[in-house]
Amino acid sequence: MESQERSAHVVSDFDWDMSAAITVVPQTKENQDREQDISPVDNSQNAKGLRPKLKASQEQTRGNHGKTIEHHERQLQISKEMEDKAGEGGAYGDLGCAYHSLGDFKKAIDYHERDLQIAKEMRDKAGEGRAYGNLGIAYHCLGDFHRAIDYHKRDLQIAKKVGDKAGEGGAYGNLGNAYHGLGDFSRAKEYHERHQQIAKEVGDKAEEGRAYGRLGNVYDSLGDFKKAIDYHERDLHIAKEMRDKAGKGRAYGNLGNAYNSLGDFHKAIEYHERHQQIAKEVGDKAGEGLACGNLGNDYHSLGDFHKAIDHHERHLQIAKEVGARAGEGHAYGNLGSAYHRLGDFHNAIDYHERDLRIAKEVADKAGEGRAYGSLGSAYHSLGDFHKAVEYHECHLKIAKEVGDKAGEGGAYGNLGNAYHGLGDFHKAINYHERDLQIAKEVGHKAGEGGAYGNLGNAYHRLGDFHKAIDHHERDLQIAKEVGDKAEEGRAYGNLGNAYNSLGDFHKAIEYHERHLQIAKEVGDKAGEGLAYGSLGNAYDSLSNFHKAIDYHERHLQIAKEMGDKAGEGRAFGNLGYTYHSFSDFHKAIDCHERYLQISKEVGDKAGEGGAYGGLGSDYHSLGDFQKAIVYHERHLHIAKQVGDKAGEGGAYGGLGSDYHSLGDFHKAIDYHERELQIAKEVGDKAGEGGAYGSLGNAYHSLGDFYKAIDYHERDLQIAKEVGDKAGEGGAYGNLGNAYNSLGDFHKAIDYHERDLQIAKEVGDKAGEGAAYGNLGNAYNRLGDFHKAIEYHERHLQIAEEVGDKAGEGGAYGNLGSDYHSLSEFHKAIGYHGRHLQTAKELGDKAGEAAANGNLGNAYDSLGDFYMAIEYHERHLQISKEVEDKAGEGGAYGNLGHAYRRLRNFHKAIEYHERHLQIAKEVGDKFGTAQSLNNLGNVFEDQGSFLNALDYYSSSLSKLNEIRAHPQLKDKWKISYRDTYNDVYIRLWRLHLRQGRVVDSLRVAEDGRAQALRDLIEAKYGFQEIYSWSHSSVKSTGFYPRSIPGTTVFMAFSKKKIVFWVIRKDKEVTLRRKEIGDHESERDATTFIWTLSQKALVEIGVCSGVEIENRSLDEPRETGLTTERAPIRDSRSVLPKETLRSFYDAIIVPVADLVDGNDLILVPEGPLCLVPYAALMNQKQEHLFELLRIRVIPSLTTLKLLTDCPTDFHNKTGALLVGDPCVEEVLYKGIKLCQLPYAKKEVEMIGRILGTAPLVGEKATKGEVLKQLSTVALVHIAAHGKMETGEIALAPNPARESHRPEEKDFLLTMADVLEAQLRARLVVLSCCHSAQGEIKAEGVVGIARAFLGAGARSVLVSLWAIDDEATFQFMKHFYEELVKGRRVSEALHEAMKRMKESKRFGEVKYWAPFVLIGDDVTLELNGNDAV
């Protein structure tokens, strides 16, 4: 079984991530008629003196079988009349030989049995042996090789008994032929060698030559073509010596066959023409027919199918003339194969059925099996894989019956191909492995190589590209060993396909060029065309569309020259996919329609389905989604009809993409799940990954980003498993988009950079451009618009380079959005106008709609609302035309916004309600929430405050419903919360406007630290009690009056800070403070942020101090951030201005409401980073001197901490960690430094507490995790990461790798959660441990991480201070803590003692420390050694 030549075509999926699929082109093994000398033995030497018998023998040689039979029947009659038993027997034998030559083997057997009977009666042992031999040859031709062997063994036994060495040699030769027929090539070789040896011994040069020829045929079947040629040349040499014209012809014929197998078709033709010439010279019509048939095979191999048909028709004519039924059948079979390759499958089937009919007539079982196999291959090409299986099973059954191992292997191979076509790749592999096993058993190297090639193709379709490559390399190795150039070329082509699927396009091109070179060398036009097609696909993947088109057109030209309709159709199909990639969708449609037309003409159902799929993708890209659905449904119908599971899956994927674009995301998900199911059923890993990616995109559009990420991660995992670099890049890009939508822009950028890196590695220019575009989008969301512009301009440049018009349009649109964000609206309009123009040129309705929408937004921002409405109405019109429900909803929303700006509230409400209706219809929860919020905006502007309150509340309810999913991770929740902060702000402000102070507090509180609340609830087992699905304050029964002490909840409202002051058993009191100059455009948030930065400068943070760098955010090899400066004994001038400004802005408005000495602050945004302890009043008193201060992330957080079970936190025990040994550690490629002051610090604390600290090599991750759950106090002085809470510890000594990996030394919050942290207090003596990223959630940093992991309170620092100062501060703090004081009291006393000291009295030394969480006491009696 030959390896299948494969032509890749491109199938597009949602987002047009182009992936290669393999099209099976089954190869039918032509009936190469080899001269094996299995002719019956002529009895003329026994007919003494009867010249007519000699004449008859000459007539038989010339192929005039009718005259021969007539002559032998006369001889039989004469012998009977004369009662000449010997003559009668001889006549029966001669008649058997004549009918044998006619292919009527049953009649031949009948006559040879009569000859045998007479020989037995006359006790003529030689005649008996000869009859046995002739019977063996007849049964051989019937394919009954076992019976043939039985008769030849009887002939051999008699020859040995009578001492007939020549007869013995002949019997060995015939046994060799029979074992050859069984596929037992080793035994065949053994018998032919005995024949050759005997021929040499007796000096029979003719028989020696014949034996060489037969050995040559065996080596040909074994795939050792060079050795075959050597033997055939010996046969030829002898024939020339003896001037044996017939022998010369036979040798030339066999040499031609061997060179054909080697792939040297021109040399094969040369030898077969010599055979033909000799046959004509000697009048051997049968030999001439045979030579014509073999010449037909040679031209077939060259791809000149019309010339092949001419020769096979000449063979057929001769076979009919001489009455050779078997030859006639062979000719029909070969004609069928030629028409098959021309794509005329119905004509091919007609000829194969004629071959089958003749094989049955003459009882040729082997021929019947071959005909079934050929019919199976023809039905395969028609896409009727079930019928193909049926015929190949018939072939297999016959091959087993007659013991034809080679035929059995071929049938298994063809069954493998048929199941491949059905998409059942595991079953295909099973059959190809059986084929391989048989090829190895019989020593058939070429068959072994072919089986490896087919296994490689099956593993390719399973997405196991590395395994595919391994098998194709074995095929290549064997092809080189046996010198089979054609197979070598095919193996290179298959390797190219595998590397293309791996995303290594340059390597793919290298292999396809080798295939092309070989095809040209051996004159294989069909192979040359396929190589051009594959090169086109590879250059398409590289986005070199012009080169891709050039190669596909060369493939098309060759297919037309050869009259190969099926190949012509495939070339049109691939051209269509390239024009699609090139964004020339109309040209793509033209090509796919030609592909469809040709597929219908030749009856190629699979090709017809593929063409429908391509047309569906083209119309999808044009935005005509309804037409796309029609074509994808036709593809689906055909795939189901022919049982093509892979095609069925692809059609489901196409339909999913169509419904996605129509905004029917639930239907899209349904189709992609069917696609996924099929991919899993057939074991198609690459298809499975693609389906996961499409499902991820659908859930992304539904606003279910966490589910989208889950699916994209599965896609990524599969891409990595199968080594698909391009797929890996695509998955990174999709993950980046999902994180971008979640607001986690840094993670989005990280993923897009990975996508970009892979695109550069594999040379995918279009992919590189798309990655730049996605990076630009992420930087736009980050607010870095100039960087966004830089990336979008790179995308534009690449799109222009590669001629990607759709990408060019997208880049224009994104640039327009960037300039819009920079408020450069005229520039934005210019870019959106170019996007619109490009979309119109391409006929891209979806792009045209988007451009109109963006133009509308730009004009809206310019205040030209009528122009905005005009563009939004165009957007709406197009969305309706293409039935894009999501786009229609978005257009309604934008129209509503424009009419709101025009204060046409009724129309605004009408449009927002339509948006709401559509969002609900398509299941878009985020769109639903958005439209509810927009309706709230309109009603608020209209003065309908109660309606506005209802809509804002409904919007929040829907947004929190999205957030409710248990799989939503902490980081996702943090980013997601940012997306709807404005809704919370509008709702609490509106409540306040209505005078509902407590309700406004409840809403503002509900929006605070939501993700932290979830962590703490889960930690303490409060999930069911503290449900967040309604306002947390209301749901917990947490009324403000239950708060202990005085708590001030703060929030920004434009130019004001709003304070809700909560005192125990008293009503909530509202205070407001207007910030800054009335004429200033700065809001209160900006004012506080600016003041904070100014305060740090005035305080002199990091000025003239020596500080160990304990940060993992910017690790350096040196441990110091500055040189030590002399510490002055005298006090510096106090930074009064900013600290007083802070006091006036934050404390003065509520000072009269503070009861007692404790003040709890619930700050928002930049208020979280204010150094409250240092704030100064008019009397120059710092706030810490007046009040004990602590900060909490939210009121609910405090309630959760105070309500947690009394036995949850430990009361005793301390874990002190300082200066872990990090000498072996590399963090993000940078070596960390040791922290000697950290060691000194924890050793000092250990002496106060009577606790041995973990330092150096003892401070391992394993040991820290072991002790975390057992202590009440954790103090860590080590390298820490501000945002994630990761801390670098000494690596575990027992680890997998010599160089420590992050998992060996990095303590993560996930580790802490698993370790069941039970500490009442965690002290983080790391640089800037109170800092973090300010989000709607609050400050996301290391302090929050420990609170979420189970700590009841955390002591952190706003900035890094001098190491000696830290040492002294911690000494004072723990000396107070060990006395049993509350943490807030200990903190107060430590600050007081530092301020009173001469060396560390400046604000910068004592003011950064902040207590977050509950105020606790610890039972530390100086004996808490852990």
Salt bridges, closest charged atoms under 4 A:
GLU5 OE1 - ARG341 NH2 3.91
GLU5 OE2 - ARG490 NH1 3.41
GLU30 OE2 - HIS300 NE2 2.71
ASP33 OD1 - HIS330 ND1 2.76
GLU35 OE2 - HIS275 NE2 3.71
ASP37 OD1 - ARG210 NH1 3.29
ASP37 OD2 - ARG250 NE 3.36
GLU70 OE2 - ARG74 NH2 3.99
GLU88 OE1 - LYS85 NZ 3.61
ASP94 OD2 - LYS53 NZ 2.99
ASP94 OD2 - HIS72 ND1 3.84
ASP110 OD2 - ARG114 NH2 3.17
GLU121 OE1 - LYS85 NZ 3.92
GLU128 OE1 - LYS125 NZ 3.37
ASP150 OD2 - ARG154 NH2 3.06
GLU168 OE1 - LYS165 NZ 3.57
GLU190 OE2 - ARG194 NH2 2.61
GLU193 OE2 - LYS189 NZ 3.74
GLU201 OE1 - LYS165 NZ 3.98
GLU207 OE1 - HIS195 NE2 2.64
GLU207 OE2 - ARG210 NE 3.11
GLU208 OE1 - LYS205 NZ 3.66
ASP220 OD2 - ARG34 NH1 3.29
ASP230 OD2 - ARG234 NH2 3.01
ASP235 OD1 - ARG250 NH2 3.29
GLU241 OE2 - HIS237 NE2 2.83
GLU270 OE2 - ARG274 NH2 2.65
GLU281 OE1 - LYS245 NZ 2.49
GLU288 OE1 - LYS285 NZ 3.67
GLU288 OE2 - ARG314 NH2 3.14
ASP298 OD2 - HIS272 ND1 2.51
GLU321 OE1 - LYS285 NZ 3.68
GLU328 OE1 - ARG325 NH1 2.95
ASP350 OD2 - ARG354 NH2 2.99
GLU361 OE1 - ARG325 NH2 2.33
GLU368 OE1 - LYS365 NZ 3.54
GLU401 OE1 - LYS365 NZ 3.90
GLU408 OE1 - LYS405 NZ 3.56
GLU441 OE1 - LYS405 NZ 3.88
GLU448 OE1 - LYS445 NZ 3.57
ASP470 OD2 - ARG474 NH2 3.10
GLU481 OE1 - LYS445 NZ 3.96
GLU487 OE1 - ARG490 NH2 2.87
GLU488 OE1 - LYS485 NZ 3.52
GLU510 OE2 - ARG514 NH2 2.62
GLU521 OE1 - LYS485 NZ 3.98
GLU528 OE1 - LYS525 NZ 3.52
ASP550 OD2 - ARG554 NH2 2.95
GLU568 OE1 - LYS565 NZ 3.59
ASP590 OD2 - ARG594 NH2 3.34
GLU601 OE1 - LYS565 NZ 3.78
GLU608 OE1 - LYS605 NZ 3.44
ASP618 OD1 - HIS580 ND1 2.70
ASP618 OD2 - HIS592 ND1 2.57
GLU648 OE1 - LYS645 NZ 3.55
ASP658 OD1 - HIS620 ND1 2.60
ASP658 OD2 - HIS632 ND1 2.54
ASP670 OD2 - ARG674 NH2 2.99
GLU675 OE1 - HIS672 ND1 3.03
GLU681 OE1 - LYS645 NZ 3.77
GLU688 OE1 - LYS685 NZ 3.59
ASP710 OD2 - ARG714 NH2 2.97
GLU721 OE1 - LYS685 NZ 3.93
GLU728 OE1 - LYS725 NZ 3.59
ASP744 OD2 - LYS971 NZ 3.92
ASP750 OD2 - ARG754 NH2 2.91
GLU761 OE1 - LYS725 NZ 3.91
GLU768 OE1 - LYS765 NZ 3.53
GLU790 OE2 - ARG794 NH2 2.69
GLU808 OE1 - LYS805 NZ 3.67
ASP818 OD2 - HIS792 ND1 2.47
GLU841 OE1 - LYS805 NZ 3.82
GLU848 OE1 - LYS845 NZ 3.82
ASP860 OD2 - HIS897 ND1 3.29
ASP860 OD1 - ARG901 NH1 2.94
GLU870 OE2 - ARG874 NH2 2.71
GLU881 OE1 - LYS845 NZ 3.53
GLU888 OE1 - LYS885 NZ 3.70
GLU910 OE2 - ARG914 NH2 2.44
GLU921 OE1 - LYS885 NZ 3.69
GLU940 OE1 - ARG986 NH1 3.53
GLU940 OE2 - ARG993 NH1 3.76
ASP941 OD2 - ARG900 NE 2.49
GLU961 OE2 - LYS925 NZ 3.66
GLU961 OE1 - LYS958 NZ 3.39
ASP970 OD1 - ARG1344 NH2 2.72
ASP978 OD2 - LYS1335 NZ 2.98
ASP982 OD2 - ARG986 NE 3.11
ASP999 OD1 - ARG1002 NH1 2.74
ASP1006 OD1 - ARG1013 NH1 3.54
ASP1014 OD2 - ARG963 NH2 2.61
ASP1014 OD2 - LYS973 NZ 2.91
GLU1067 OE2 - ARG1041 NH2 3.45
GLU1074 OE2 - HIS1078 ND1 2.95
GLU1106 OE1 - ARG1124 NE 2.38
GLU1108 OE1 - ARG1110 NH2 3.17
ASP1113 OD1 - LYS1281 NZ 3.46
GLU1114 OE1 - ARG1116 NH1 3.86
GLU1137 OE2 - LYS1094 NZ 2.99
ASP1152 OD1 - ARG1071 NH1 2.81
ASP1155 OD2 - LYS1066 NZ 3.27
ASP1158 OD1 - ARG1188 NE 3.22
ASP1158 OD2 - ARG1382 NH2 3.44
GLU1164 OE1 - ARG1008 NH2 3.89
GLU1185 OE2 - LYS1395 NZ 3.73
ASP1203 OD2 - LYS1199 NZ 3.29
GLU1224 OE1 - ARG1295 NH2 3.04
GLU1241 OE1 - ARG1110 NH1 3.34
GLU1241 OE2 - HIS1275 NE2 2.76
GLU1296 OE1 - LYS1303 NZ 3.31
GLU1302 OE2 - LYS1228 NZ 3.68
ASP1311 OD2 - LYS1261 NZ 3.02
GLU1333 OE2 - LYS1335 NZ 3.87
GLU1337 OE2 - ARG1344 NH2 3.33
ASP1362 OD2 - ARG1124 NH1 3.86
GLU1364 OE2 - LYS1240 NZ 3.08
GLU1375 OE2 - LYS1371 NZ 2.90
GLU1375 OE1 - ARG1393 NH2 3.19
GLU1376 OE2 - LYS1379 NZ 3.38
GLU1376 OE1 - ARG1381 NE 2.58
GLU1376 OE2 - ARG1393 NH1 3.16
GLU1385 OE2 - ARG1382 NH2 3.73
GLU1402 OE1 - LYS1404 NZ 3.86
ASP1414 OD1 - ARG1190 NH1 3.74
ASP1414 OD2 - ARG1352 NE 2.68
ASP1415 OD2 - ARG1382 NH1 2.60
